[in-house]
Amino acid sequence: MGGLKGLKVVDLTVFAAAPGCARLLGELGATVYKVEREIGDDQRTQGVSWGMKFKTDADDAAFDCGGFNRKWVSLNLKTEKGMEVMMRLLADADVFITSNRTPALRRLGLDYETLHEKYPRLVWAQLRGYGERGEMADEQGFDAITYGARGGVTMSFPNAGEHFEVGNCPVAFGDWNSSNALAVGVLAALWNAERTGVGDKVVTSLYHVSNWGMMSAICAQQQGQPHPKNRAEAPCPTNNSYVTSDGVWFVMCFGNYNKFHRKVFESIGMDSRYWEDPEYNSLEALARNGKNVEVIAEMERIFRQRTWAEWEPLLVERELACERCRTVADVLEDPEAFANDQLRRVQYDDQGYGSDNSYTVTTAPVRLASLGDPVLYRSRPVGYDTREVLEELGFSNTEIDEADAEGAVRCYAGAPMPESVLAPSYGISPANAAEAAEMAAARAAEEASSR
């Protein structure tokens, strides 16, 4: 039993941030029950807004981003039978994750106070927009608005100056980061529940995670460092971005200027006064006299004299901490990302690319030796596992059929899923490959028998 195997998680979430938390737990071994409305999670419609061109009933890579490794249950929680199923799920669960707002949860009887009284050991976790207090407590939160715009992220990344123009953060940038914070809180609460037998309330918000990520900027702003920054006025010249003669941008990262500036300046051919003259050879002096602007201008002049192909071997040879600024397209071709199973090619029949008709997806950013690289199971249609899960909870086929007919639950009745959807995806080193293969074979047999 490695990782979170045996842990049961009920996932009542939508869009990306809180589903990202459930995905992390699932990739670490937990069994995650995704509870959707009869029309499905709103995230099932979002691929086009991300700039993705198409999806099918079987292939939806945008939804899979937060939807790997689930059991798919569709319940109408406004019905008595739908809520009965939900309560049976929660009675046997270890964790409940939600992104619903608190007033809606109270109306359903799924708020922390109500569920804690019924199931004292249950860990209750909520991803919010702003927080539990303040005027915005019960307002909706969105990645681009709450994390990006309100958190100062969107305004801080572009270069300050005459041609400043606000851009857009990558879609769901704050969502995926916030999912990490919620997962940490869930694991802390589980540890305490293991010791005490009492669950806890776990809360994080898009806005708080944005503040956390902007920690250095928030501290520096109070002491006179404005954001957004102008790279021509960076306080530390050796921790800055530069461009080569052929237009390649790169970032140098030597924050300890006092220790490393001479190594940098000698390596790129600057005049010796920049490490001999006390007016230039410490950050304290630059902060006092403003000569950081002069140093940056000289470094910029020198870097613009050669191409990146000429600079890169020199920078590598001298062990100068630099990296070319890569595009997303570059990352998709980066062997380092694939060697570490950060990126993985997964089979998609109707949404794949290239000779093998596969699609590149990201994996959870943590590894346990007991699990190895996670085994990924793609998302399924709305209600795909409803019947199976209700049978596990003790409902008869007659009861399930009646609940389905009444609209209290939704059981999938569409075409059988193609093998590409049902087949697991293995990483380079899956420690549990044999077990995963057995699970996949069992599900495939079940699918075949229902045809």
PyMOL commands that set and color helices and strands:
alter all, ss='L'
color gray80, all
select helices_A, chain A and resi 17-27+42-45+48-50+61-64+80-91+102-108+112-118+143-149+153-156+173-196+206-213+215-221+231-233+257-268+273-276+283-289+292-303+308-317+328-331+335-339+386-392+397-406+419-422+433-450
alter helices_A, ss='H'
color red, helices_A
select strands_A, chain A and resi 8-12+31-36+71-75+95-98+123-128+201-205+239-243+249-253+322-324+343-347+358-362+409-410
alter strands_A, ss='S'
color yellow, strands_A
deselect
rebuild
show_as cartoon
